[in-house]
Amino acid sequence: MTDKKKKAPEQEVDREDLLFLNLIKMLELSVKSSMGLEKNPVTGEDKVDMESARINLDILIMIQNKTSGNLNDILTRYLRDMVTHLQMEYIKLDTDSKKS
């Protein structure tokens, strides 16, 4: 017998799940930095560009729609919650900018 411990199947991390998570996190950061919620990681600026934010948010929504039923429960919930949160932030920022 060997002493190597094997992970239970439910604990194994799928490489493709990690790559997918990385992809949506990059888009999330792009939306947040475009809305001025995070500093741009390249320039360090917090410039607001609502058009870029909208485009990247639309890409996340498209990914959510196209992957419906094909993701595990954790990724499904994470993507749904992220998109919902970003949509609320977008609407708030867009509404505030129209009041000014």
C-alpha positions as CSV (number, residue, x, y, z in Angstrom):
1,M,0.0,0.0,0.0
2,T,1.1,3.5,-0.7
3,D,0.8,6.5,1.6
4,K,-0.3,8.8,-1.2
5,K,-3.6,10.3,-0.5
6,K,-6.0,10.7,-3.4
7,K,-8.5,13.5,-3.4
8,A,-12.1,12.5,-3.4
9,P,-13.6,13.0,-6.9
10,E,-15.8,15.9,-5.6
11,Q,-12.7,17.7,-4.4
12,E,-10.7,17.5,-7.6
13,V,-10.4,20.8,-9.5
14,D,-11.0,20.7,-13.2
15,R,-8.4,22.6,-15.2
16,E,-11.1,23.8,-17.6
17,D,-13.2,25.1,-14.7
18,L,-10.2,27.1,-13.5
19,L,-9.6,28.5,-17.0
20,F,-13.2,29.4,-17.3
21,L,-13.2,31.1,-13.9
22,N,-10.1,33.1,-15.0
23,L,-11.8,34.2,-18.2
24,I,-14.9,35.5,-16.4
25,K,-12.8,37.2,-13.7
26,M,-10.8,39.0,-16.4
27,L,-14.1,40.3,-17.9
28,E,-15.4,41.2,-14.4
29,L,-12.2,43.3,-13.8
30,S,-12.6,44.9,-17.1
31,V,-16.2,45.9,-16.4
32,K,-15.3,47.2,-12.9
33,S,-12.4,49.2,-14.1
34,S,-14.5,50.6,-17.0
35,M,-17.1,51.8,-14.4
36,G,-14.4,53.3,-12.2
37,L,-15.0,50.7,-9.4
38,E,-11.4,49.4,-9.7
39,K,-8.3,51.0,-10.9
40,N,-7.1,50.0,-14.4
41,P,-4.5,47.3,-13.7
42,V,-2.3,48.6,-16.6
43,T,-2.6,52.4,-16.3
44,G,-3.6,52.7,-12.6
45,E,-6.4,55.1,-13.6
46,D,-10.0,54.9,-12.5
47,K,-11.5,56.5,-15.7
48,V,-15.1,55.8,-16.4
49,D,-16.0,54.4,-19.8
50,M,-19.6,53.2,-19.8
51,E,-19.5,52.0,-23.4
52,S,-16.6,49.6,-22.6
53,A,-18.3,48.5,-19.4
54,R,-21.5,47.8,-21.4
55,I,-19.7,45.8,-24.0
56,N,-17.9,43.6,-21.5
57,L,-21.0,43.2,-19.4
58,D,-22.9,42.1,-22.6
59,I,-20.1,39.5,-23.2
60,L,-20.5,38.1,-19.7
61,I,-24.3,37.9,-20.3
62,M,-23.7,36.1,-23.6
63,I,-21.3,33.7,-21.9
64,Q,-23.9,33.1,-19.2
65,N,-26.6,32.4,-21.8
66,K,-24.4,30.2,-24.0
67,T,-23.1,28.1,-21.1
68,S,-26.6,27.6,-19.5
69,G,-26.9,24.0,-18.4
70,N,-23.2,23.2,-19.1
71,L,-21.5,24.5,-15.9
72,N,-21.3,22.9,-12.5
73,D,-23.5,24.4,-9.8
74,I,-20.7,26.5,-8.3
75,L,-19.7,28.2,-11.5
76,T,-23.4,28.7,-12.5
77,R,-24.1,30.5,-9.2
78,Y,-20.9,32.5,-9.3
79,L,-21.5,33.7,-12.9
80,R,-25.1,34.5,-12.2
81,D,-24.3,36.4,-9.0
82,M,-21.5,38.3,-10.7
83,V,-23.5,39.3,-13.7
84,T,-26.4,40.4,-11.4
85,H,-24.1,42.5,-9.2
86,L,-22.4,44.1,-12.2
87,Q,-25.8,44.9,-13.8
88,M,-26.9,46.6,-10.6
89,E,-23.7,48.6,-10.4
90,Y,-24.0,49.6,-14.0
91,I,-27.6,50.8,-13.6
92,K,-26.7,52.7,-10.5
93,L,-23.7,54.4,-12.1
94,D,-25.7,55.2,-15.3
95,T,-28.6,56.6,-13.3
96,D,-26.2,58.8,-11.2
97,S,-24.4,60.1,-14.3
98,K,-27.8,61.1,-15.8
99,K,-28.7,63.1,-12.7
100,S,-25.5,65.1,-12.9
